[in-house]
Amino acid sequence: MLKTHLTRRGMLTLLVGASSSAIASATSADTAFSLQDLGEQLEALPEITLYTARRVITMEGNEQNIDAVAVVGDRVLAAGSRDEIVDRIGRQPFRVDETFADKVVIAGLIDQHVHPFLAGLTLTAEIIAIEDWNLPTGLTPAVRSEEEYRERLVAAEAALEDAETPLLTWGYHHFFHGDVRRQQLDEVSTTRPIIIVHRSAHEFIFNTAAMDLLGIDEAFVDNLQGLAAEQSSFEEGHFFEAGMFAVLPTVAPILATPERLIDGLRLAREYMHRAGVTVGCEPGGVLSQPLQDATNSVFSGSDVPVRMYFIGDGKSLHELYFDDGRMIEETENLLTWGEGKTSFLPRQVKLFADGAIYSLLMQVSEPYVGGAFHGEWIMEPDVFNSAFDAYWEAGYQIHVHQTGDLAVDLVLDAVERNMRRMPRPDHRTTLVHFGYSREDQADRIAELGCNVSGNPYYVTALSDRYGDIGLGPERADDIVPLGPIKANGTPISFHSDVPMAPGEPLYLVWAGVNRTTVSGRVAGPDHRLSVEEALRAVTIDAAQSIRLEGEIGSIAPGKLANFTILEEDPFEVAPDAIKDIGIWGTVLEGDIFPVTDDFSLDRASLFPPKDAIQSVGAPLYALADVPRVAQRGVQSGCSCCASPASGACTPSVAGQVSTISCCGTNAVGWAVVSEWATKV
């Protein structure tokens, strides 16, 4: 017999699972009053909004006949066919919203590894990069040759109206664009300051006018010592790693204006929305409360179409607080840094293993081809292990930046050691980037219960070039090797790491499904994912990787009403067209946010006047511990990357590579945020 009292939870269950015939079969004459009472309760419940669509892709089975989703407040009530849901709603108030009637609704897209601050810093510059950037400010096409790069640089300089406005450009990569140094920049202009920020954001190249503006003369460079001297060239106008840190106080007033901070974050926010992102996560960003406050000011408002989560930088936290026993306490304190739609994820932390794939600093078991490159550790293994063990003991999920197969061994050894001494269920240790891994490691990844978060864009951008230099054809085709990972059932998520790849989830889906390189060939076809698997990697499996699958990632009863509204069905278009599917807008927690064309950015306002640049002295570093965190070993004249075997300090090879170094993961960010912290 149907009870006369139904809880709200019971009503939800009834609406989602009960059919009219099931109710009828449970009804008899003596329950008539109960059903009448039920109807009265239905009429008293809040209004349902029933969104109709050409198709609703729930990521919970993805049946073809789902064309409606019912929402109450900020939560999903049910998804199914329109007629079925209307029948189940019964007498509860509802309204039909046909805004998406000719669109495809999919569970809100997730980019679980983004850097809005660094994206804003780089994408507000003149972009001359190796891939297309389709930004709210317009499309910037790719440049992949030395000749094209020079042509674009010359055109960018000529387009600036004010003769004294510096030309700040980002995206240069020597593997594609050839050697560009002071002499080549002087050929573009001897009067306008030109500053190149390398794609890795870990080196600067200046022309003579820029060096004059910044006060970088021969005496300045001659006074540098240790690695700073070794990694600087006055003659070439080239400063990387420690040399870059040496000149940062002079460059920061150009990079670090409050206008660049706020407008850059606004650009990143709008870019994410236009890409259909409903939830983003920044793991291991610059550890600065002033920067977090600035980010909150742009991302936390009720009118913001994206919810942002953050994960603490365990590398810096370990460096700053491990010795005095406050590392876990200070990590917990980050939970107070969020506001509104920004928050830190509890008991999650980011560590770093080896160097960047873009600079061929992966730690690999088979030597690089030709001997011109070598791997580096971002955290030396003994430091990494002490941090990993401490966070494991505290019950944290640990995300690890990893690019080479020796780094996979480092992570898996740490997991196995800790499982043997302190077993934990569902620890979800996540291998982040997954640049290269041996096939034999796939079983161990699965057996130890790890996750993989890959960046499939590496294949598109780098497989062709790395087949010629560094890795050789076989390994270059096997970067981001997801085939064995998929076969073992290990959860796979995708991320952009923007600006290291375009911050567009459907672009990542396209890359993971096709593995098409810039030359148009397919690299490592056995590692391709199906369309459904790749969509899971930016929805439900992305949510799983940050422990939010109970709230987001699919359209299911009780979950947040997060949807991305597509112009086409990714299951119906050709695989090569997935990246070109239009984004109508998003729904975030029940609120509709259509994409608009009203974003504008006044690039001229991003630069201070020339006299203001020259009058600003070295910035007062708000983060007094930056040198200790980001320049480990520099003052001793050694690389921060000691040999794991000997533990000895090993000198770097000046100019050998352009790196995103073991000495810091966001070097420009550290200095720029310190400048901002004194002004914002």
N, C-alpha and C positions, 0 to 999 in steps of 0.2 A: 504494500500500500504506500502511496506517495505521501510523505509527511507534509504537515501543514506549514512547517517552518523550514525555509531554505536559507542557508548562509550565502553571503556574496560569493564565497569560493564555490559553494554548491551550484549557484546560478551559472558561474563561469563554466563549470564542468558540464552542466546541462546544455548550455548554449553550444559548446564546442563538440560534445560527444553524443548527445541524445537525439534520436530521430523522433518524428511525430508518431510513427508506428510504435516505437518503444514506449512512449508516454501513454499512448492509447491502450496498449496491452496491460499496462499497470493500473489502469483506471477501472473503477466499477461505480455503481450507483451511490455507494456510501462515501465516495471521495469527491463528489461534485463540489461540496463546499471548499475542499482543499484546493481544487483547481481554480475556483473563483478567487480564493485568497491568493493563489499564486499569480493570477493575472493582475490583481491589485498591486502586488509587490513589484511586478514587472513595470507597471506604469510609474512607480515611484522611483525607479532606478535612474541614474544619469543618462543623458542622451548619448547615443552611439553615433559616430561618424562612419559611414560606409563608403570607402573609396573604391571606385570601380576602375578597371584598367584593361588594356588589351590582354595583358598577362601579368600575373604576380609570381615572381620567382622567390620562393620563400627560403631556399637553401635548407629545406626540411623535407626533401623528397622531390620537389620541383615538378609536381604533376602539371600536365598541360592545361587542365580545365580550371585552374585557379585564376579567377579574374576579379576578385574583390578582397578587401581586407577591412575588418571592423576595428575601430579604435575608440577607446574610452580614455579621455584625458591624454596622458603621455604614454599609454600602454596599448599593446595589441590585445584585442579580445578574441579574434578568430580570423582565419583566412580560408577561402574556399570559393565555390561558385556563388555568384550574386544571388541567384534564386534560393540556393540552399541556406545562405546566411540570413536572408530576409525571412525565410520560413522559420528559422530557429529564433530569430529576434522576438517574434511574436508581438506582444503589446508594449514592449519596452520602447520608449521614444527613440527615434533615430532619424537621421537625415542622410540622403545620398549625395555625395560629392563626386561629380564627374570631371573634375579638373584633369585627371590623368586617364580619361576614358580611352584615348588613342595612344597612350604611352605604355611602356613596360616598367613595372615597379619591381625593384630587387631589394633585398635586405641591404641596409645602409653600408656602403663601402668603407673599409677601414684601411688606413695606412699606419701600420704599427711601428714605424721607425722613420720619423721625420725630424728635421731641424729647422723650425720656422725662423729662428734668429739668424742662423748661418745662411739660410735661403734668402732672407730679406737683405742681408749684407751683400751677397753676391749678385742676386738677381736684380738689384737696383743699379748695378753697374752696367756698362756697355757689354753685352754678352757676345762673345765670339768663341763658340764652343763646338765640340765634336758631335753634338746632337741638336735637333730642333728643340726650341723652347717656346711652347705655345702659352704665353702668359696673358694675364688681363691687360697688359700694356701692349700686346701685339705679338705676332709670330716672328721669332728670330731663327732663321734657317741655319742648319749645320754647316760647319766648315771643317774639312778633313784633309786639307793639303797646305803646304807651305805657301804656295802662290795665292790660294784663296784667302788664307789668313792675312797676308800682307794687304791684299786688295780691300778686305773688310776693315782693316785697321786704318788704312789711308782714308777710306770713305767715312769712317766714324769721326776721324779728326776733322775732316773738311766740313762735316755737318754741324759742328759746334759753332754757334754764332759769336759768342764772346771769346776773343782771342786769348784771354787769360784763364778761362775755365779749364781745370785739369781734365784730362781724359783718363778715367778710371775704367779698366776693362777686366773682365773675369772670363775664364774658360780656356785660356791657352794651355796646351799640353804638348810638350816637346816631342813625344812619340809620334804625333800627327802633324804638328805645325812647324817642325824643324827648330833650329837654334835661333832664338830671338833674344838679343842682348842690347846693350846701350847703343852700339853702333847702328844696328838696324832701326831702332826707335828714333835716333837722331835723323835718319834719312826720311822719316815720316814728318818730323817737326823738330826744329831746333829752338822754337820759342814756346810752344805749348807744353806744359808738364804732362807726361804720359806715364801712367803707373799700371803695370800689369800685375794682377793677382793670379797666380797659377791656379789651375783647376783644383788642385789639392788644398788650396788656401794655406800653403806652407812655404811660399817663397814670393818675393817681389822682384820685378825687373823695372828699372827706371831709365828714362832718357836723361840727357844732361840738364834740360830745363827743370825736370822734376827734382833732380838731386840738388840743383841750385835753390829751388823753392824750399826744400826740406832742410837745407843746411848740411847736406851730406857731402863733405869735401874730403880731399885726400888725407888731411890730418885726422879727421874723424875716423876714417877707416884704419889708418895706421895705429891709432890708439886702442883698437880692439885687440883682445887677447884670447888665447885658447881656441875653442871651436868657433867662437864668434869671428875671429880673424880668419880661420881656416875656411869658413863657409860664407865669406864675403869677398866680393871683387869690385873694387872701385872702378877699375878699367872697364869691366863689362856691365856695371850697374846692376849686378846680380847678387841678391842676398837671400839665403835660404837657411832654414832651421835656426841655429844660434845666431847667424848673421841677420836673419829676419827679425829675431827678437831685439837685436842691437839697434835696428833702425825703426822699430815699431813706435817708440815714443815720438818720433818725428812724423810718422805716417798716420797715427791714430787721429789727430785733429781733422784729417780729411775723411777717414773712414767712419769716424765716431761721432758725427753730429747727431744731436737729438732728433733732427728731422729724418736722418737716415734710419735711425732705430725705429721710430714710430711708423714711417711710411713703408719701411722694409717689412715690418711685421704685418701691416695692413695688406701689403702685396701678397705675402705668404698666405694669409688667411683667405683672401679672395681667390688665389690660385687653387688652394685646396678645395674650396667650395665649388669652383667651376669644374674641377675634376671629379665631383661627386662624392668627395670624402665627407663622411658624417662624424667619424671619430679618428683622431690622430694620436700618436703617442711618441714622445721624445725620450729615448733612453740615453742616459749618460751625457746630457748637454752640459754646457758650462755651469759650474757650481757657483752661482751668484744670486743672492736674494735681490739685489737691485735689478738685475736682468729679469728675474722671475716676476718682479713687480711690474716691470714694463710690459712683459708678455701678458700678464694678467690684464693690464689696462686695455689691451687690444683683443684678447681672446675670451674674456670672462663674462661679457655682458649678455643679457637675456636675448638681445637681437643678433647674437653671433650664431652662424649656421653650423659651427663645428665645435665638438667637445674635445678638449685637449687633456691628455694624461701625460704624466712625466714619471721617469724612473731615475733615481739618483745615480750619480757618477761614482761608483765604488772605488775606482782607481784613485781619484782625488781624495775621497773620504778616507781611504786607507792611508794615503800619504800624510794627510793632515792629522788624523786622530787615532791611528792604530796604536802608536807607541804609548799614548797615555790612557788607553783603554776606553776611549769615548766614541769609537767608530760606529757602533750600533746605535748608541744614543743619538749621535748627530744625524745618522741616517733616518732615524725615527722622527727627528725634529723637522725634516723636510715635509712631513705631512701637513704642517701648518702653513706652508708657503703658497698653497693654492687659494683660489677665490672664484666663486661663481662656476663657470664652465671650465675652469682649470683646476687640476688636482694631481697630487702625487699618488701613485699606486702603492698600497701598503705591502710591505715585505717583498719588494722586488728591487733588484739592483743590477747595475751594468758593470761588468769588468771587461778588460781588454787583453787579448793575447798577442797576435802578431801584427805586422805593419800592413799598409794599404795595398790592395790589389792594383789600384791605379798607378802606383809607383813601383810595382814589382818588388815589394818588400814582404811578400808572403814567406812564411817559413815552410819550406818544402823539403821533402825527404830526398827527392832526386834533384841534383844540382840544376841551376838555370843553364840554359843553352848559351854557349859562348863565354860564360864566366864574367859578364859585365854587370851582373846584378847579384844581390845577396839578400837574404831574409833578415828581418829585424824583429825583436820583441818589443811591444809597447809596454808590457809589464814583464820584467824578468821572471822566469819561472818560479824562483823561490818567493818573490813578492806576490806573484799571482796566487800561488798555492796558499800562502798565509791568509790572504784576503778571502779566497774561495772557502777555505775551511771555516773561517770565523763567521762568514755569512751563512754557510750551510748549518752550522751549529745553532744559529739564531732563527732558523726556519725560513730563510729567504729563497725565493725563486731567483736564480742567477742567469742573467743574459750575458753572453760572452761574444764580443767582437772577435771574429776568427776569419782568416782568409786562406790559409794554407793547411796542408794535411798534417804537418807537424804540430800545428796549433790544435787541430782536432784531437791528436793524441794527448796533448797537454790537458785539454778539457775533459776528455773521457777518462784519463788517468785520475784526475781530481774527483770526478763523479764516482768512479769505482772505489777509490780509496775511502771516500766518505760514506758510501753505501755499506762498505764492509765494517766501518767503525761506528756508524750511526745511521742505520737504514731509515729512509724516509719514503713514504708513499707519495706518488704524484708530485715529484719535485719540479718537473718541467724545465730542467736546465735547458737553455735554448742556445743553439749555435747560430750566431747572427752573421749574415752575409753569405757564409758557406761558399767562399770563393773557389776552393778546390779541396777535394777529399778523395782518398783512395777507395776503391770499391770494397775492399775488405773491411773498411770501417763502418759500413752501413749496418751490418748485423749488430755490431757493438753499440752503435747509437740506439738502435731499437731495443736491444736487451737491457740497456741501462735506463731506458725510459726518458730519453732526451727528445727535444723538439728541434726542428730545423726551420729557420727563417731565412729564406734565400732572396737574393736580388738578381732576378733573371736578366735584368738589363746588362749586366756584365758581359753576357754572351753576345748580345747585339753589338755593344760598343767595342769589346776588346778581343774577341776570339780571333778575328782575322789578323790583327796586328800582333798579338802575342804568339800566333803561329810562326811569325817571322822572327820575333825577338823574344827572348826570355824563356817561354815555356816550351816552344816547339809545337808542331801541328797537333799531335795526339792529346797532350795535356790541355792545349788551348781550346780544343773542341769539347773537352770534358769539364770546363769550369762550370760552377753551379750544377754539380752532377746529381740531379734529383731522381734519376731512374731507379737506382737501388733503394733510395730512401722511400720512394712511393711503394715499391714492391714489398717493403717490410712493414708498411702501414704506419710509419712514423708521421705524426702531424706535420704538415708543411704550410707555412705562411709566407707571404710575399711582403716586401717593403721597398720603398723607394730610396730611403736615406737622403732625400732631397736636401741639397742640390747635387748629390752624387749620381742621381738618376732623375729623370722627369717625375714629378710628384703626382702621377696619374695612375690609379689602380688598374684601369682598363688597359693602359699601355703595358703594365706589368703582366696582366693576363695574356695579352697578345704575345709578349716576349716569352712567357713560359709555355704557351701552347705551340708557338712556331719555332722558337730558337733561331730566328733569322738574323744573320749578321748584316753589317753595313754593305757588304758586297752582294747580298741577296741569297747567299747559300744557307743551308741548314747545318748548324754545328751541333754535333751530338744528338742525333734524332732520337736515340733511346731514352734521353732524359726529358723529352717533351711530356707535358701533362695534358690531359683531356680538358675540354672547356669547363666542365663541371669541377674538376679538381683545381683548376687555376682560379675559378670563381670562389671556391671554398677558401683559397689561400688569401683572398682579400675580404672575406666575410667571416664565416663561422670559425674557420681554423685560425684566422688572424685574431679573432676574439679569444679563442682558446689559448693562444700563445701569451696573452697578458691576463689570463684568468677572468675574463669578462663574458664568457660564453653563456652564462646564466642571464645576462642582461641584454646583450647585443649579438650581432652576427647572423641572425636568422629572424624570419617573421614567424613568431610562434606566440601562443597565448601567454600573457604575463610579461613578455619582454618589452623593452622600450620600443616605441613606434619610430624607428629609424629606417628610412627608405631612401634609396637613390632612384631618381626618375630618369629612365633612359628613352631615347627616341627609337631604338631598335632592340631586338631580342638577340643577345649574344649567342644563343643556341641556334639561331636561324641564319645569321650573316655568315659569310665566308670567314674562316679563321684569320685570314690576313686583314680583315676589315674590323676586327674587334676594337682596335685602338682608335678607330675613327667614329665610333658610336657617339652620337651627341648626348649631352647631359642637359636635361630640362631644368633640373634643380634637385633639391633634397627635402626630406621631412626629417626633422630632428626632434625627437621626444614629443611628437604630435604637432609641432609647428612647421608650417610650409615655408620654404625658402627658395623661391625661383631664382635662377641665374639671371642677372641683369647686365646691362652694358654701361652702367653709370660709374664704373671705377676709373679714376684718373690719378696720374702721378706726375708731378712737376719735377722732372729730373734736375732742372737748374737749381731748385731750392735745396737740393741735397748737399750742395757744396758751399762751404763758407767762403766769404770774400778772400782774395789773395792776401790782403794785409792781415786778416784775422788768422790765417794759417801761419804766417810768419811770426805773429806775435805770441802764439801759444807755445809754451815751453813743454818739457817732458811731462806727461800726465802723472798725476798723483795716483799711484796704483792702489785702488781701494782694496784689492785682494793682495794683502801683503805676502801671502804664501805662494803667489803665482810662480816665482822662480823655483821654489822647492817642488812644486807640483809639475810644472811644465818644462823646466830646464834641468832636470835631474842630471847631475854630472857635468854640466857645461863649465862651471867654474873650475873644475879640476882638469879641464882640457881633455875630457874623455867622452866617448859615446855613452849614452845612458844604457846601452844595451850590452851588458856584460855577457861574455861567453858562458852558456849554461854549463859547459863542461869544466871550465877552469874557474869561473867566477871572477875572472880578471877584467879590468877595464880595458876595452879595446878602442883604439883610435878610429875615427871615421875616415872615409875617403872623400875628401872635399870634391864636390862637383860630380861625383860618380853617378848619383841619382838625384832626382827631384822627388822629395819624399813627403809623406805624411807621417811624421817620425814617431819613433818610440818615445821621444821626449815629451810628446803632448799630442792629444788627438784633435785639438781645435785651437791651434796656436794663435791665429788671428783673433779668434773669439775671446780668448783670455785677455788679450791686451785691449781690444775694443770695448769689451764690457767694463773694464776698469776705467777707461776714459768716460764712458757713459755714466758710470756710477758717480763721478764727480760733478756731472752736469745735469742729470735728469732728476 
